[in-house]
Amino acid sequence: MTHEVTTGPSDKDRNYCLVDPSPWPIVMSFAVLILATGAVIWLSGHKGEAIFPHSKEIGAGGFFLGLAAVLATMFVWWRDVINEANRPGWHTPGVQNGLRWGMALFIFSEVMFFVAWFWAFFDSATFPNDAVQYMRTEVFGGLWPPKGTMVIDPWHLPIINTIILVSSGGTLMWGLKGLKENNRGQLIKGLMFTIGLGLLFTTLQVYEFIHAPFVFGYDPRHPTANNYGSTFFMATGFHGFHVVVGTIFLFVCLLRARAGAFSAHNHLGLEFAEWYWHFVDAVWIFLFICIYVWGNWGGVME
Protein backbone atom coordinates (compact mmCIF):
# COMPACT_ATOMS: atom_id res chain seq x y z
CA MET A 1 0.00 0.00 0.00
CA THR A 2 1.25 3.48 -0.84
CA HIS A 3 0.12 6.93 0.17
CA GLU A 4 0.50 9.87 -2.20
CA VAL A 5 1.29 13.11 -0.46
CA THR A 6 1.55 16.56 -2.01
CA THR A 7 3.05 19.73 -0.64
CA GLY A 8 0.52 21.95 -2.37
CA PRO A 9 -2.67 21.54 -4.40
CA SER A 10 -1.20 23.11 -7.54
CA ASP A 11 2.44 22.02 -7.25
CA LYS A 12 2.49 18.68 -9.03
CA ASP A 13 6.28 18.63 -9.41
CA ARG A 14 6.82 18.35 -5.65
CA ASN A 15 4.48 15.48 -4.84
CA TYR A 16 5.93 12.24 -3.61
CA CYS A 17 4.82 8.72 -2.86
CA LEU A 18 5.29 6.94 0.48
CA VAL A 19 6.11 3.31 -0.27
CA ASP A 20 5.87 0.45 2.20
CA PRO A 21 8.63 0.23 4.84
CA SER A 22 11.65 -1.71 3.60
CA PRO A 23 13.69 -4.16 5.72
CA TRP A 24 16.73 -3.92 3.45
CA PRO A 25 18.54 -0.92 4.99
CA ILE A 26 18.85 -2.57 8.41
CA VAL A 27 19.64 -5.95 6.82
CA MET A 28 22.39 -4.29 4.75
CA SER A 29 23.81 -2.65 7.90
CA PHE A 30 24.19 -6.00 9.66
CA ALA A 31 25.61 -7.62 6.50
CA VAL A 32 28.27 -4.91 6.21
CA LEU A 33 29.04 -5.26 9.93
CA ILE A 34 29.64 -9.01 9.51
CA LEU A 35 31.76 -8.42 6.40
CA ALA A 36 33.91 -5.72 8.03
CA THR A 37 34.37 -7.63 11.28
CA GLY A 38 35.34 -10.78 9.39
CA ALA A 39 37.82 -8.82 7.27
CA VAL A 40 39.51 -7.28 10.32
CA ILE A 41 39.84 -10.65 12.07
CA TRP A 42 41.02 -12.38 8.88
CA LEU A 43 43.65 -9.75 8.10
CA SER A 44 44.96 -9.80 11.67
CA GLY A 45 46.80 -12.99 10.70
CA HIS A 46 49.13 -14.43 13.31
CA LYS A 47 48.28 -11.59 15.72
CA GLY A 48 44.67 -12.75 15.85
CA GLU A 49 45.76 -16.30 16.63
CA ALA A 50 47.22 -15.02 19.89
CA ILE A 51 43.76 -13.83 20.96
CA PHE A 52 41.79 -16.95 20.09
CA PRO A 53 42.64 -20.03 18.00
CA HIS A 54 41.48 -20.42 14.40
CA SER A 55 40.78 -16.69 14.19
CA LYS A 56 42.02 -16.58 10.60
CA GLU A 57 39.54 -19.24 9.46
CA ILE A 58 36.72 -17.65 11.47
CA GLY A 59 37.52 -14.24 10.03
CA ALA A 60 37.59 -15.55 6.46
CA GLY A 61 34.26 -17.31 7.01
CA GLY A 62 32.71 -14.14 8.42
CA PHE A 63 34.05 -12.07 5.54
CA PHE A 64 32.62 -14.30 2.82
CA LEU A 65 29.35 -14.77 4.70
CA GLY A 66 29.03 -10.99 5.00
CA LEU A 67 29.95 -10.53 1.35
CA ALA A 68 27.27 -13.02 0.27
CA ALA A 69 24.73 -11.24 2.49
CA VAL A 70 25.69 -7.84 1.05
CA LEU A 71 25.35 -9.06 -2.55
CA ALA A 72 22.01 -10.78 -1.84
CA THR A 73 20.65 -7.68 -0.10
CA MET A 74 21.80 -5.46 -2.95
CA PHE A 75 19.92 -7.70 -5.38
CA VAL A 76 16.59 -7.73 -3.55
CA TRP A 77 16.82 -4.05 -2.59
CA TRP A 78 17.49 -2.89 -6.15
CA ARG A 79 14.83 -5.30 -7.41
CA ASP A 80 12.26 -3.60 -5.18
CA VAL A 81 13.33 -0.13 -6.32
CA ILE A 82 13.08 -1.19 -9.98
CA ASN A 83 9.62 -2.67 -9.39
CA GLU A 84 8.51 0.57 -7.76
CA ALA A 85 9.85 2.57 -10.71
CA ASN A 86 7.76 0.48 -13.12
CA ARG A 87 4.53 1.43 -11.35
CA PRO A 88 2.92 4.65 -12.63
CA GLY A 89 2.94 7.46 -10.11
CA TRP A 90 5.34 5.85 -7.64
CA HIS A 91 8.65 7.45 -8.65
CA THR A 92 7.48 11.04 -8.80
CA PRO A 93 9.99 13.92 -9.16
CA GLY A 94 10.13 14.20 -5.38
CA VAL A 95 10.96 10.51 -4.97
CA GLN A 96 13.59 10.69 -7.71
CA ASN A 97 15.27 13.66 -6.02
CA GLY A 98 15.34 11.69 -2.78
CA LEU A 99 17.00 8.78 -4.55
CA ARG A 100 19.54 11.13 -6.12
CA TRP A 101 20.45 12.51 -2.71
CA GLY A 102 20.77 8.98 -1.38
CA MET A 103 23.12 7.98 -4.20
CA ALA A 104 25.17 11.16 -3.80
CA LEU A 105 25.60 10.56 -0.06
CA PHE A 106 26.52 6.92 -0.71
CA ILE A 107 29.26 7.96 -3.14
CA PHE A 108 30.46 10.56 -0.61
CA SER A 109 30.73 7.83 2.03
CA GLU A 110 32.79 5.78 -0.43
CA VAL A 111 35.05 8.78 -0.99
CA MET A 112 35.73 8.87 2.76
CA PHE A 113 36.70 5.18 2.63
CA PHE A 114 39.36 6.04 0.08
CA VAL A 115 40.47 9.01 2.20
CA ALA A 116 41.39 6.48 4.90
CA TRP A 117 43.52 4.38 2.53
CA PHE A 118 45.21 7.45 1.05
CA TRP A 119 45.83 8.82 4.54
CA ALA A 120 47.61 5.61 5.51
CA PHE A 121 49.67 5.70 2.32
CA PHE A 122 50.70 9.37 2.59
CA ASP A 123 51.50 9.03 6.29
CA SER A 124 53.86 6.14 5.56
CA ALA A 125 55.34 7.74 2.44
CA THR A 126 56.00 11.20 3.84
CA PHE A 127 57.28 10.09 7.27
CA PRO A 128 59.30 6.92 6.57
CA ASN A 129 61.70 7.58 9.46
CA ASP A 130 59.17 8.64 12.08
CA ALA A 131 60.48 7.25 15.37
CA VAL A 132 56.99 7.28 16.88
CA GLN A 133 55.80 4.65 14.43
CA TYR A 134 56.47 1.08 15.48
CA MET A 135 59.65 -0.21 13.78
CA ARG A 136 59.14 2.22 10.89
CA THR A 137 62.77 3.26 10.57
CA GLU A 138 63.99 -0.30 11.06
CA VAL A 139 61.64 -1.75 8.45
CA PHE A 140 61.70 1.10 5.91
CA GLY A 141 65.35 2.01 6.27
CA GLY A 142 64.20 5.63 6.53
CA LEU A 143 63.27 5.61 2.84
CA TRP A 144 60.17 5.48 0.66
CA PRO A 145 59.66 3.20 -1.16
CA PRO A 146 61.11 1.14 1.69
CA LYS A 147 64.68 -0.06 1.40
CA GLY A 148 64.88 -3.30 -0.58
CA THR A 149 61.35 -3.00 -1.99
CA MET A 150 61.00 -3.39 -5.73
CA VAL A 151 58.04 -1.40 -7.11
CA ILE A 152 55.76 -1.62 -10.15
CA ASP A 153 56.69 0.52 -13.14
CA PRO A 154 53.73 2.93 -13.61
CA TRP A 155 54.42 3.24 -17.33
CA HIS A 156 53.70 -0.41 -18.09
CA LEU A 157 50.44 -2.05 -16.96
CA PRO A 158 49.24 0.86 -14.76
CA ILE A 159 49.24 3.40 -17.61
CA ILE A 160 47.50 0.87 -19.86
CA ASN A 161 44.82 0.37 -17.21
CA THR A 162 44.48 4.14 -16.90
CA ILE A 163 43.82 4.47 -20.62
CA ILE A 164 41.33 1.59 -20.46
CA LEU A 165 39.35 3.04 -17.55
CA VAL A 166 39.28 6.60 -18.90
CA SER A 167 38.16 5.24 -22.27
CA SER A 168 35.37 3.30 -20.58
CA GLY A 169 34.00 6.56 -19.20
CA GLY A 170 33.90 7.89 -22.76
CA THR A 171 32.05 4.86 -24.14
CA LEU A 172 29.49 5.12 -21.34
CA MET A 173 28.86 8.80 -22.10
CA TRP A 174 28.54 7.93 -25.79
CA GLY A 175 25.92 5.29 -24.99
CA LEU A 176 23.93 7.70 -22.80
CA LYS A 177 24.06 10.28 -25.58
CA GLY A 178 22.39 7.71 -27.82
CA LEU A 179 19.61 7.14 -25.28
CA LYS A 180 18.91 10.88 -25.07
CA GLU A 181 18.61 10.86 -28.87
CA ASN A 182 16.23 7.86 -28.69
CA ASN A 183 18.89 5.58 -30.17
CA ARG A 184 18.61 2.43 -28.05
CA GLY A 185 21.11 0.55 -30.20
CA GLN A 186 23.82 3.10 -29.39
CA LEU A 187 23.01 2.81 -25.69
CA ILE A 188 23.34 -0.97 -25.77
CA LYS A 189 26.62 -0.80 -27.69
CA GLY A 190 27.99 1.82 -25.31
CA LEU A 191 27.14 -0.32 -22.30
CA MET A 192 28.70 -3.40 -23.91
CA PHE A 193 31.91 -1.52 -24.71
CA THR A 194 32.08 -0.12 -21.17
CA ILE A 195 31.50 -3.50 -19.55
CA GLY A 196 34.15 -5.07 -21.79
CA LEU A 197 36.69 -2.40 -20.84
CA GLY A 198 35.81 -2.85 -17.17
CA LEU A 199 36.41 -6.60 -17.41
CA LEU A 200 39.71 -6.00 -19.21
CA PHE A 201 40.81 -3.57 -16.49
CA THR A 202 39.99 -6.12 -13.78
CA THR A 203 41.83 -8.90 -15.61
CA LEU A 204 44.99 -6.81 -15.97
CA GLN A 205 44.86 -5.71 -12.35
CA VAL A 206 44.52 -9.29 -11.13
CA TYR A 207 47.56 -10.17 -13.26
CA GLU A 208 49.44 -7.23 -11.73
CA PHE A 209 48.54 -8.33 -8.20
CA ILE A 210 49.65 -11.91 -8.83
CA HIS A 211 53.02 -10.79 -10.20
CA ALA A 212 53.63 -7.90 -7.78
CA PRO A 213 57.21 -7.96 -6.38
CA PHE A 214 55.97 -7.28 -2.83
CA VAL A 215 53.43 -8.84 -0.48
CA PHE A 216 50.46 -7.74 1.59
CA GLY A 217 50.83 -7.31 5.35
CA TYR A 218 53.77 -7.48 7.71
CA ASP A 219 55.72 -10.70 8.08
CA PRO A 220 59.25 -10.61 9.56
CA ARG A 221 60.11 -13.68 7.50
CA HIS A 222 59.52 -11.86 4.21
CA PRO A 223 62.00 -9.13 3.19
CA THR A 224 59.37 -7.13 1.24
CA ALA A 225 56.64 -7.29 3.89
CA ASN A 226 56.04 -3.73 5.09
CA ASN A 227 53.60 -0.83 4.96
CA TYR A 228 54.22 -0.32 1.27
CA GLY A 229 52.53 -3.57 0.28
CA SER A 230 49.74 -3.12 2.81
CA THR A 231 48.80 0.40 1.74
CA PHE A 232 49.23 -0.39 -1.95
CA PHE A 233 47.02 -3.47 -1.94
CA MET A 234 44.36 -1.92 0.31
CA ALA A 235 44.00 1.20 -1.86
CA THR A 236 44.21 -0.45 -5.28
CA GLY A 237 42.36 -3.59 -4.19
CA PHE A 238 39.50 -1.59 -2.69
CA HIS A 239 39.28 0.35 -5.94
CA GLY A 240 39.35 -2.90 -7.91
CA PHE A 241 36.39 -4.14 -5.86
CA HIS A 242 34.51 -0.97 -6.83
CA VAL A 243 35.27 -1.61 -10.49
CA VAL A 244 33.73 -5.09 -10.16
CA VAL A 245 30.64 -3.64 -8.45
CA GLY A 246 30.37 -0.95 -11.13
CA THR A 247 30.68 -3.56 -13.89
CA ILE A 248 27.84 -5.56 -12.33
CA PHE A 249 25.80 -2.35 -12.06
CA LEU A 250 26.33 -1.65 -15.77
CA PHE A 251 25.53 -5.26 -16.70
CA VAL A 252 22.17 -5.00 -14.93
CA CYS A 253 21.53 -1.76 -16.83
CA LEU A 254 22.43 -3.55 -20.07
CA LEU A 255 19.91 -6.31 -19.38
CA ARG A 256 17.24 -3.75 -18.58
CA ALA A 257 18.06 -1.72 -21.70
CA ARG A 258 17.76 -4.81 -23.89
CA ALA A 259 14.39 -5.51 -22.24
CA GLY A 260 13.11 -2.07 -23.24
CA ALA A 261 13.68 -0.17 -20.00
CA PHE A 262 14.90 3.44 -19.91
CA SER A 263 13.90 6.33 -22.11
CA ALA A 264 15.28 9.75 -22.94
CA HIS A 265 13.42 11.23 -19.96
CA ASN A 266 13.29 8.25 -17.58
CA HIS A 267 16.62 6.56 -16.88
CA LEU A 268 17.39 7.12 -13.20
CA GLY A 269 19.11 3.75 -12.69
CA LEU A 270 21.36 4.40 -15.67
CA GLU A 271 22.12 7.86 -14.35
CA PHE A 272 23.27 6.37 -11.04
CA ALA A 273 25.44 3.81 -12.85
CA GLU A 274 27.08 6.68 -14.75
CA TRP A 275 27.75 8.58 -11.51
CA TYR A 276 29.28 5.52 -9.91
CA TRP A 277 31.46 4.70 -12.92
CA HIS A 278 32.81 8.24 -13.20
CA PHE A 279 33.56 8.15 -9.47
CA VAL A 280 35.57 4.96 -10.04
CA ASP A 281 37.39 6.67 -12.93
CA ALA A 282 38.28 9.72 -10.83
CA VAL A 283 39.59 7.64 -7.93
CA TRP A 284 41.80 5.60 -10.27
CA ILE A 285 43.37 8.72 -11.78
CA PHE A 286 44.21 9.91 -8.26
CA LEU A 287 45.55 6.45 -7.40
CA PHE A 288 47.73 6.36 -10.50
CA ILE A 289 49.24 9.81 -9.90
CA CYS A 290 49.75 9.50 -6.14
CA ILE A 291 50.60 5.83 -5.59
CA TYR A 292 51.99 4.52 -8.87
CA VAL A 293 53.89 7.65 -10.00
CA TRP A 294 54.67 9.83 -6.96
CA GLY A 295 54.71 6.96 -4.46
CA ASN A 296 57.15 4.93 -6.56
CA TRP A 297 59.45 7.84 -7.35
CA GLY A 298 63.05 6.84 -6.76
CA GLY A 299 62.20 3.19 -6.20
CA VAL A 300 63.72 0.20 -7.97
CA MET A 301 61.36 -0.67 -10.83
CA GLU A 302 60.29 -4.25 -11.46
N, C-alpha and C positions, 0 to 999 in steps of 0.2 A: 504494500500500500504506500502511496506517495501523497504528499500534500503540497499543492502549489501555493506559493506565497508571493505576493507582489509588494513592492515598496510604495507604489502609488497607482491610482486607478488608470492613469493615462501614460505611464512610463513602462512600456512593454519590454524595453531593452534591459531593465534591471530586475525582472522577475526571476525567481529561481525555484527549484524543485527539491523538496526534502525527501530523499530516498530512505529506504529502510536502514536501520543501524547495521553496520558491517562488523563482523568479528575479526576481519583480517588485520587491521592495524595492531591490535594487542597480540594476535598470534605471531605476526611478523616480529614484534619486539622480543618475544620470548625465543623465537628461532634465531634471531641475531645474537641474543645473549648466549645461547648454547654454542653457536658457531664461534663467537669471540672467546668465550671461556675455554673451549676446546683448543683453539689455536694457541692461546697463551700457555696452556699446560703442555701441549705438544711441543712447542718451540722452546720450552724450558730445558728440554733435553736431559742431560745427566744431573743438572741442578734439581729438576723436579723429582728425580728418583730418590734424592736424599730426603724429600718430604714424605712421600708415600710410594710404595713399590708399584711398578707397571704404570706410572703416570704418563709415560710417552704413549703407550697403547690406548689408555683411557682418553688422553687428550685428542689423539687422532680420531678415535671413535666419535667423540663429542663434536669435533670439527666437521666430519663428514655427515653426521646426523643433522647438525645445525644447517649445513649447506643444503642438504636434501629438503629440509623443512622450509628454508628460505625460498628455494626454487619452486617448490610446490605451492607455497603461499603466494608468490609472485604470479603464478599461473592462474590460480582461482581468483585472485584479487583483480588482475587485469581482465580476466574473462567477465567478471561481474560489471566492471566499468564499461567494457565494450557492449555488453548486453543492454546496459542502461542507455548508452549512446544511440543504439538502434531503435529505441522507443521514442516516438514523436513527443516532443514537449518536455522530455526529461533533462537533456543537456541544453538548457537555455543559456543565453549569454552570461548570466550571473554564475551558473554552475561551471561553465567553461573557464571563466576568469578565476574561480576558486581552484580549479584543477591546474591552471597555469601557475598560480602562486605556489601551490603544493609542489609542482615539479621544479620551480625555481629554487625553493627552499631546500629541496632534496639535493639538487646539484650543488648548492652552496655548502651543504653539510659534507658532501663528497670533497669539495675543495679543501675544507678544513682537515679532512683525513690526509690529503696530500701535503698540507702545511706541516703536519706532524712528521712525515717521512723526510721532507726537505729540511725541516729544522734539525733532525738528527744528522742528516748528511752534512749540512753546512757547519754544524757545531763540531763535528769530527774533522772536517776538512780545514776549517779556519783555525782550530786550536789543537793541532796534532801533538803538541808537547805540553799540554795543560797538566800540571802536576796534580790538580784536584781530581782529575778523572782516573779511575782505577786502571793502573798498568798502561795508561795511554802512551807515555813516552817509551816504556819498555817494549810494547808491542809494535808501535808505529815507527820507532826510531826517530821520533820528532819530525817526521816528514809526512807529506800527503801527495800522491798516494803512498801508503805505508811502505817502509823499506822492505824490499824483497817481493813486493806485490806486482805481478804483471797485469796490465790492464788491457781492455778491449780498444782497438783502434776505432775511433768514431767515424772515420772516413771509409770504412768497409761496410759491414752489415747495418750499423746504426743509421748511416746516411741514406742507405737504400730503403730502410724501413720508414725513415722520415718522409722520403719522396712518396712512398706507397700510401702512407696515412694522410698526407696533405692532399694527394690526388683523390683519395676516397671521399674527402669532403667536397671536392669539386664535382665528382660524379653524382653525389647525393643532391647537391644543389641543382645540377642539371636535370635530374629526375623530377624534383619538385617543381622546377620551372615548367616541365611538360605537363604536370598535373594542373597547374594554374592556367595553362593554355588548353585544358581539356584533352590533352594527349596522354591517354593512359598507357599506351605502348612505351612512350619515353620514360614515364615514371617507373614502369616495371624494369626496363633496361637499366635505368639509373640505379635502382635498388640492387639488381643482380650484380652490376659492376662493383658497387660499394661493398656488398657482402663478400664478393670474391677477393677484393683487395684487403678486406679485414681478415679473411682466412689466411691470405698470403702473409700478412704482417704477423699473425699469431704463429704461423709455421716457422718463419724465420727467427722469431724471438725465442721459441722453444729450442731451435737449433743453437742459437747463441747461448742460452742458459746451459745447455748440455755441454757445450765446449768451452765454457768460461774458464779462464786460468786461475780462478779463485773460488772459494767455497762460501756457503752461507753459515753464519754463526761463529762462535768462538770455540776453538778446540786446540788446546796446547800442543796436541800431537801433530797438528797440521801447520806448516809454515806460513800458509796464506790465509789462515783463519783469523780475521780481525773485523773491525767495524766497517771496513771498506766493503767487504762482501755482504755483510748484514744490511747496511744502508742501501747498497746498490740493488740487491735482490728484493728488498721490501718495497722500494719505490717503483722500480721497473716491473716487478711482479704484480704489485697492486694495480698498476696501470694496465698490464696485460690482462688481468681479470676483468677490468672495465671494458676493454676491447671485446672480450668474449661476450660479456653481457650486452654490449651495444650491437654486436653482430646478431645475437639472438633477437634483440628488439627489432632490428631491421628485417630479419627473416620473417618474423610475425607480420610486420607491415607488408612484406612482399606477398605473403599468403592472402592477406586481407585485400590487397590491391588486385590480385588475380581473381578474387571472388567478387569484385565489383564494389568494394568499399572505397571510401574517400571520394571527394569531389573538390572542385576548385574552391569552394567556400566552406567545406566541412571535412577537415583532415587533422583534427586535433592530435590523434595518436601519432601521426606521421610528423607533425610539428615537434612533438616531444622527442621523438627519435632523432630528429635533426639537431635539436638542442643538445642532446646527450652526446651525439657523435662529434659535434664541433667542440664540446667540452673535452672529450677524449683527445681530439686533435691538439687543442691548445696545451693541455697538460704534457703531451708528448714533446712538443716543441720546447717547452721549458725544461723537460727532462734531458733532452738531447743537448741543449746549450749548457745547462748547469752541471749535469752529472757526466755525460759522455765527453764533452769538449773541455769545459773549465775544470771539472773534477779530475780529469785524467791528465791535465797539463803537466808535463815534466816526468810523467810515468814511463815505465818501460812497456812499449806496445807489444801485443801478442804477435 
